[in-house]
Amino acid sequence: MRSTDVVIIGSGFGGLAAAKRLAKSKIETVLISATDEHLFQPLLYQVATGVLESEEIAPNIADVLAFKESVSVIRGHVTDVDAERKVITYRTDAGVERIGYGSLIAAAGVAQGYFGHDEWADRTFSLKTLDDAVTLRAHLLDCFSAPVEESDAHTYVVVGGGATGVEIAGQIRELSTRHFTDVPAKVYLVEGAGDLLPVYGGRLSAFTRRTLEKAGIEVLTDTVVTAIDDGRVTVRSGDADRVLQARTVVWSAGVQATPLAAVLAEATDCDTDRAGRLKINDDLTVGDRADVFAIGDMTSLKGYPGQSPVAMQQGRFVADVIRGKRAAGSEFTYLDKGSMAVVNRHNAVVDAPFGIKLTGFVGWLAWLGVHLYYLVGFRNRAAAVASWFKAFAGRARPGFAQVSREQAPAEAAEQSAA
Ligand SMILES: Cc1cc2nc3c(=O)[nH]c(=O)nc-3n(C[C@H](O)[C@H](O)[C@H](O)COP(=O)(O)OP(=O)(O)OC[C@H]3O[C@@H](n4cnc5c(N)ncnc54)[C@H](O)[C@@H]3O)c2cc1C
């Protein structure tokens, strides 16, 4: 059986940050990930609404780490962890494999949560993976191509008024005002709390609501979804029920741990929170093990948000402990550099440290700068800038052109068969 100094599970923000930092000390590392790509999840909504092409937010993780000689990448799905023997079991296309480790860093993210209604997963679209975004994009293209009389095709319900819900609702509405201009789109944004972007609150939440309503979106706050069935979404506000007839329901209202969190919890005797996330120790170790770390979205620590900066800072912190640059057992503290969300074209809200709050175009420029900085790879940055220019200065949607290109071979085959 092969063994290595460090195994990292996951090629997301946490896994990539840890791998890069470990490579500085040339520590032999194997990164195992269920997907080939490093996915920039914050821009999934732009792939779904045709602003960006898929590749622009999902470079191949092996390419990203190609120059880090001490790091190798395996595409595999980790199914078991034996913490006593320090062995990981994972599944690849070739079969089941095992690998031994000196230290383990788990950064496996989270899945979508449905508040106990798992059956809603098949009746809604989610935005967690690249496949989710590509599937939703093809569906949106179908809906916008449907005859105007088919009103349910042009009605969209977005559930969850956090950043993802706000961003996708804003972009769907913008599709009908700037791209498919002959098709009306009715967009509802449903949020259980009293405000959109509840974690921002105050002026930023009020600006978001005002801007979306001005754009024609119906915002339903203090409203919960009680049923989703065959194109009918029932929402309840106070004692009143209302049925929305929509072919598209986008779910962005909750998370739950992936099965790997339960595997690790059992292997290390670690508690989990209500969403199944690992309640890790202050030094990011898991349960009773000093050689097993968990980071990012799959963990629960001091109420830190499920956001990419937390995962990246934790990834670097753990790598520094492993490469001896930081004392084992030292406490992790998150340095909050703020949060931001795009409301619609040229409008964003930014909640920065020292009470700095930006809205509108200034906020959007800040958003643009930060996302360009964090997008991985020069080619992706250049391509994204070109796509943003086409979509936001012009009215094009390069991502929809990609769907047409992908459909073209199948259509051509059908035509030649006919
Ligand atoms: C739509 C959306 C919008 C977002 N917007 C923002 C934003 O604006 N700002 C912000 O800061 N954050 C945002 N986030 C959150 C941010 O993306 C996450 O906090 C971040 O991705 C967490 O990083 P991670 O490394 O913990 O997990 P992830 O990035 O989710 O990576 C998890 C990795 O684990 C792999 N994996 C899972 N299970 C296994 C297994 N069993 N075996 C092998 N590999 C496995 C996956 O393939 C993936 O590579 C957004 C998230 C979403 C979904």
The ligand as an SDF file (V2000), in Angstrom:
LIG
                    3D

 53 58  0  0  0  0  0  0  0  0999 V2000
  -23.3420   29.1500   -4.9210 C   0  0  0  0  0  0  0  0  0  0  0  0
  -22.3270   29.5100   -3.8790 C   0  0  0  0  0  0  0  0  0  0  0  0
  -21.9310   30.8290   -3.7210 C   0  0  0  0  0  0  0  0  0  0  0  0
  -20.9610   31.1710   -2.7750 C   0  0  0  0  0  0  0  0  0  0  0  0
  -20.5790   32.4820   -2.6620 N   0  0  0  0  0  0  0  0  0  0  0  0
  -19.6000   32.8040   -1.7980 C   0  0  0  0  0  0  0  0  0  0  0  0
  -19.1050   34.1350   -1.7140 C   0  0  0  0  0  0  0  0  0  0  0  0
  -19.5930   35.0280   -2.4160 O   0  0  0  0  0  0  0  0  0  0  0  0
  -18.0850   34.4100   -0.8460 N   0  0  0  0  0  0  0  0  0  0  0  0
  -17.5400   33.4320   -0.0730 C   0  0  0  0  0  0  0  0  0  0  0  0
  -16.5960   33.7040    0.6690 O   0  0  0  0  0  0  0  0  0  0  0  0
  -17.9780   32.1700   -0.1020 N   0  0  0  0  0  0  0  0  0  0  0  0
  -19.0020   31.8320   -0.9430 C   0  0  0  0  0  0  0  0  0  0  0  0
  -19.4550   30.5410   -1.0030 N   0  0  0  0  0  0  0  0  0  0  0  0
  -18.9270   29.5640   -0.0500 C   0  0  0  0  0  0  0  0  0  0  0  0
  -17.5650   29.0270   -0.4760 C   0  0  0  0  0  0  0  0  0  0  0  0
  -17.6120   28.5850   -1.8120 O   0  0  0  0  0  0  0  0  0  0  0  0
  -17.1980   27.9150    0.4730 C   0  0  0  0  0  0  0  0  0  0  0  0
  -17.0950   28.4490    1.7640 O   0  0  0  0  0  0  0  0  0  0  0  0
  -15.8920   27.2490    0.1050 C   0  0  0  0  0  0  0  0  0  0  0  0
  -16.0040   26.6290   -1.1650 O   0  0  0  0  0  0  0  0  0  0  0  0
  -15.5150   26.2010    1.1530 C   0  0  0  0  0  0  0  0  0  0  0  0
  -14.3240   25.5880    0.7890 O   0  0  0  0  0  0  0  0  0  0  0  0
  -14.0500   24.0710    1.2190 P   0  0  0  0  0  0  0  0  0  0  0  0
  -12.6540   23.7940    0.8040 O   0  0  0  0  0  0  0  0  0  0  0  0
  -14.4420   23.8720    2.6190 O   0  0  0  0  0  0  0  0  0  0  0  0
  -15.0640   23.1970    0.3650 O   0  0  0  0  0  0  0  0  0  0  0  0
  -15.3470   23.1700   -1.1900 P   0  0  0  0  0  0  0  0  0  0  0  0
  -14.7740   24.3440   -1.8860 O   0  0  0  0  0  0  0  0  0  0  0  0
  -16.8110   22.9190   -1.3130 O   0  0  0  0  0  0  0  0  0  0  0  0
  -14.5530   21.8840   -1.6960 O   0  0  0  0  0  0  0  0  0  0  0  0
  -14.9430   20.6000   -1.3140 C   0  0  0  0  0  0  0  0  0  0  0  0
  -14.1180   19.6060   -2.1130 C   0  0  0  0  0  0  0  0  0  0  0  0
  -14.2480   18.3140   -1.5350 O   0  0  0  0  0  0  0  0  0  0  0  0
  -14.4510   17.3470   -2.5490 C   0  0  0  0  0  0  0  0  0  0  0  0
  -15.0990   16.2050   -1.9130 N   0  0  0  0  0  0  0  0  0  0  0  0
  -16.2750   16.1570   -1.2610 C   0  0  0  0  0  0  0  0  0  0  0  0
  -16.5010   14.9330   -0.7620 N   0  0  0  0  0  0  0  0  0  0  0  0
  -15.4280   14.1770   -1.1050 C   0  0  0  0  0  0  0  0  0  0  0  0
  -15.0620   12.8210   -0.8870 C   0  0  0  0  0  0  0  0  0  0  0  0
  -15.8220   11.9850   -0.1690 N   0  0  0  0  0  0  0  0  0  0  0  0
  -13.8910   12.3740   -1.4250 N   0  0  0  0  0  0  0  0  0  0  0  0
  -13.0870   13.2000   -2.1360 C   0  0  0  0  0  0  0  0  0  0  0  0
  -13.3900   14.5030   -2.3490 N   0  0  0  0  0  0  0  0  0  0  0  0
  -14.5430   14.9750   -1.8400 C   0  0  0  0  0  0  0  0  0  0  0  0
  -15.2580   18.0840   -3.5890 C   0  0  0  0  0  0  0  0  0  0  0  0
  -15.1600   17.4530   -4.8560 O   0  0  0  0  0  0  0  0  0  0  0  0
  -14.5580   19.4480   -3.5620 C   0  0  0  0  0  0  0  0  0  0  0  0
  -13.3960   19.4090   -4.3630 O   0  0  0  0  0  0  0  0  0  0  0  0
  -20.4140   30.1760   -1.9490 C   0  0  0  0  0  0  0  0  0  0  0  0
  -20.8310   28.8390   -2.0900 C   0  0  0  0  0  0  0  0  0  0  0  0
  -21.7710   28.5070   -3.0530 C   0  0  0  0  0  0  0  0  0  0  0  0
  -22.2100   27.0740   -3.2060 C   0  0  0  0  0  0  0  0  0  0  0  0
  1  2  1  0
  2  3  1  0
  2 52  2  0
  3  4  2  0
  4  5  1  0
  4 50  1  0
  5  6  2  0
  6  7  1  0
  6 13  1  0
  7  8  2  0
  7  9  1  0
  9 10  1  0
 10 11  2  0
 10 12  1  0
 12 13  2  0
 13 14  1  0
 14 15  1  0
 14 50  1  0
 15 16  1  0
 16 17  1  0
 16 18  1  0
 18 19  1  0
 18 20  1  0
 20 21  1  0
 20 22  1  0
 22 23  1  0
 23 24  1  0
 24 25  2  0
 24 26  1  0
 24 27  1  0
 27 28  1  0
 28 29  2  0
 28 30  1  0
 28 31  1  0
 31 32  1  0
 32 33  1  0
 33 34  1  0
 33 48  1  0
 34 35  1  0
 35 36  1  0
 35 46  1  0
 36 37  1  0
 36 45  1  0
 37 38  2  0
 38 39  1  0
 39 40  1  0
 39 45  2  0
 40 41  1  0
 40 42  2  0
 42 43  1  0
 43 44  2  0
 44 45  1  0
 46 47  1  0
 46 48  1  0
 48 49  1  0
 50 51  2  0
 51 52  1  0
 52 53  1  0
M  END
$$$$
